Amino acid sequence: MNVLTKHFAGQSILSWFFQLLLISLAWLVADNQLQNNAVTIPGAGILTVLIYVSFALDNRHHGEK
């Protein structure tokens, strides 16, 4: 878990991972490879919340140093 909290370009690797997942999801919907339905919309919402939580954790750890 220590590897996921390492910072790269000001953010943790976990934050980058969630952002890449959200970009991938949006790309798949835009290319019509994935339907924009009742599963993908909450999935995007959950990813967005996870991104904000990871940013908050990054801020907390950055403030402790």
ROSE-4610 file (N, C-alpha, C; in Angstrom, 1 decimal, always signed):
// ROSE-4610
residu = [M/M/M/N/N/N/V/V/V/L/L/L/T/T/T/K/K/K/H/H/H/F/F/F/A/A/A/G/G/G/Q/Q/Q/S/S/S/I/I/I/L/L/L/S/S/S/W/W/W/F/F/F/F/F/F/Q/Q/Q/L/L/L/L/L/L/L/L/L/I/I/I/S/S/S/L/L/L/A/A/A/W/W/W/L/L/L/V/V/V/A/A/A/D/D/D/N/N/N/Q/Q/Q/L/L/L/Q/Q/Q/N/N/N/N/N/N/A/A/A/V/V/V/T/T/T/I/I/I/P/P/P/G/G/G/A/A/A/G/G/G/I/I/I/L/L/L/T/T/T/V/V/V/L/L/L/I/I/I/Y/Y/Y/V/V/V/S/S/S/F/F/F/A/A/A/L/L/L/D/D/D/N/N/N/R/R/R/H/H/H/H/H/H/G/G/G/E/E/E/K/K/K]
num = [1/1/1/2/2/2/3/3/3/4/4/4/5/5/5/6/6/6/7/7/7/8/8/8/9/9/9/10/10/10/11/11/11/12/12/12/13/13/13/14/14/14/15/15/15/16/16/16/17/17/17/18/18/18/19/19/19/20/20/20/21/21/21/22/22/22/23/23/23/24/24/24/25/25/25/26/26/26/27/27/27/28/28/28/29/29/29/30/30/30/31/31/31/32/32/32/33/33/33/34/34/34/35/35/35/36/36/36/37/37/37/38/38/38/39/39/39/40/40/40/41/41/41/42/42/42/43/43/43/44/44/44/45/45/45/46/46/46/47/47/47/48/48/48/49/49/49/50/50/50/51/51/51/52/52/52/53/53/53/54/54/54/55/55/55/56/56/56/57/57/57/58/58/58/59/59/59/60/60/60/61/61/61/62/62/62/63/63/63/64/64/64/65/65/65]
x = [+0.8/+0.0/+0.9/+2.1/+3.0/+3.3/+3.4/+3.7/+2.6/+1.3/+0.2/+0.1/+0.7/+0.7/+1.9/+2.9/+4.0/+3.5/+4.2/+3.7/+4.5/+3.7/+4.3/+3.6/+4.3/+3.8/+2.8/+3.0/+2.1/+0.9/+0.7/-0.4/+0.1/-0.7/-0.3/-0.6/+0.0/-0.2/-1.6/-2.3/-3.7/-4.6/-4.3/-5.1/-4.9/-3.7/-3.5/-4.3/-4.3/-5.0/-6.5/-7.1/-8.5/-8.8/-8.0/-8.2/-8.1/-7.1/-7.0/-8.2/-8.7/-9.9/-11.1/-11.3/-12.4/-12.2/-11.0/-10.8/-11.1/-10.7/-10.9/-12.4/-13.2/-14.6/-15.3/-14.9/-15.4/-15.1/-13.9/-13.5/-14.3/-14.5/-15.3/-16.7/-17.3/-18.7/-18.7/-17.7/-17.7/-17.5/-16.8/-16.6/-17.7/-18.8/-19.9/-19.5/-18.4/-18.0/-18.7/-19.2/-19.8/-21.1/-22.2/-23.4/-23.5/-24.1/-24.3/-25.6/-25.5/-26.8/-26.7/-27.6/-27.7/-26.5/-25.6/-24.4/-23.2/-23.0/-21.9/-21.9/-23.1/-23.2/-22.9/-23.5/-23.0/-21.6/-21.1/-19.7/-18.8/-19.1/-18.4/-18.5/-19.6/-19.8/-19.0/-18.9/-18.1/-16.6/-16.2/-14.8/-14.5/-15.4/-15.2/-15.1/-15.9/-15.8/-14.5/-14.1/-12.8/-11.6/-11.7/-10.7/-10.6/-11.8/-11.8/-11.3/-11.6/-11.1/-9.6/-9.1/-7.7/-6.9/-7.5/-7.0/-7.0/-8.0/-8.1/-7.1/-6.9/-5.8/-4.4/-4.2/-3.0/-2.7/-3.7/-3.6/-3.3/-3.9/-3.7/-2.2/-1.8/-0.4/+0.6/+0.3/+1.2/+1.3/+0.2/+0.2/+1.0/+1.1/+1.9/+3.4/+3.8/+5.3/+5.9]
y = [-1.2/+0.0/+1.3/+1.1/+2.3/+2.8/+1.9/+2.3/+3.1/+2.9/+3.6/+5.0/+5.3/+6.6/+7.4/+6.9/+7.6/+8.7/+9.9/+11.0/+11.0/+11.3/+11.5/+12.8/+13.8/+15.0/+15.6/+15.6/+16.2/+15.4/+14.3/+13.4/+12.0/+11.3/+9.9/+9.1/+7.9/+7.0/+6.5/+6.4/+6.0/+7.0/+8.3/+9.4/+9.3/+9.1/+9.0/+7.8/+6.7/+5.5/+5.7/+6.4/+6.6/+7.6/+8.6/+9.5/+8.8/+7.9/+7.2/+6.3/+5.7/+4.9/+5.7/+6.9/+7.8/+8.2/+8.5/+8.9/+7.7/+6.5/+5.4/+5.1/+5.2/+5.0/+6.1/+7.3/+8.4/+8.1/+7.6/+7.3/+6.2/+5.1/+4.0/+4.4/+5.3/+5.7/+6.6/+7.5/+8.3/+7.6/+6.5/+5.6/+4.6/+4.7/+3.8/+2.3/+2.1/+0.7/+0.3/+1.3/+1.0/+1.9/+1.3/+2.1/+3.1/+4.2/+5.2/+4.9/+4.1/+3.6/+3.7/+3.0/+3.1/+2.5/+1.8/+1.3/+2.2/+2.8/+3.6/+4.9/+5.5/+6.8/+6.8/+5.8/+5.7/+5.3/+4.5/+4.1/+5.3/+6.2/+7.5/+8.3/+8.3/+9.1/+8.5/+7.2/+6.6/+6.9/+6.8/+7.1/+8.6/+9.5/+10.9/+11.1/+10.4/+10.5/+9.9/+8.8/+8.2/+9.1/+9.9/+10.8/+11.9/+12.5/+13.5/+13.0/+11.8/+11.2/+11.1/+10.6/+10.4/+11.7/+12.8/+14.1/+14.6/+14.3/+14.7/+14.0/+12.8/+12.0/+12.5/+12.9/+13.5/+14.8/+15.6/+16.9/+16.6/+15.6/+15.3/+14.8/+14.0/+13.5/+14.6/+15.4/+16.5/+17.5/+17.7/+18.7/+18.1/+16.8/+16.2/+16.3/+16.4/+16.4/+17.8]
z = [+0.0/+0.0/+0.0/+0.5/+0.5/-0.9/-1.8/-3.2/-3.8/-3.4/-4.0/-3.4/-2.3/-1.7/-2.0/-2.8/-3.2/-4.2/-4.1/-4.9/-6.3/-7.3/-8.6/-9.2/-9.6/-10.1/-9.2/-7.9/-6.9/-6.4/-7.0/-6.6/-6.3/-5.5/-5.3/-6.5/-6.6/-7.7/-7.7/-6.6/-6.5/-7.1/-6.9/-7.5/-9.0/-9.5/-11.0/-11.5/-10.8/-11.3/-11.4/-10.4/-10.5/-11.6/-11.8/-12.9/-14.3/-14.4/-15.7/-15.9/-14.8/-15.0/-15.5/-14.9/-15.3/-16.7/-17.2/-18.6/-19.5/-19.1/-19.9/-20.0/-18.9/-19.0/-19.9/-19.8/-20.7/-22.1/-22.4/-23.8/-24.3/-23.5/-24.0/-24.3/-23.5/-23.7/-25.0/-25.2/-26.3/-27.6/-27.6/-28.8/-29.0/-28.2/-28.2/-28.0/-27.3/-27.0/-25.7/-24.9/-23.7/-23.6/-23.2/-23.3/-22.1/-22.3/-21.3/-20.6/-19.6/-18.9/-17.4/-16.7/-15.3/-14.6/-15.3/-14.6/-14.8/-16.0/-16.2/-15.5/-15.4/-14.8/-13.3/-12.5/-11.1/-11.0/-12.0/-11.9/-12.1/-13.0/-13.1/-11.9/-11.2/-10.0/-8.9/-8.8/-7.7/-8.0/-9.2/-9.5/-9.2/-9.5/-9.1/-7.6/-6.8/-5.4/-4.9/-5.5/-5.1/-5.4/-6.5/-6.9/-5.8/-5.4/-4.4/-3.1/-2.7/-1.4/-1.5/-2.6/-2.7/-2.6/-3.2/-3.1/-1.7/-1.0/+0.4/+1.3/+1.0/+1.7/+1.4/+0.1/-0.3/+0.5/+0.6/+1.3/+2.8/+3.4/+4.8/+5.0/+4.1/+4.3/+4.0/+3.0/+2.7/+3.8/+4.6/+5.7/+6.9/+7.0/+8.1/+8.0/+6.7/+6.5/+6.8]
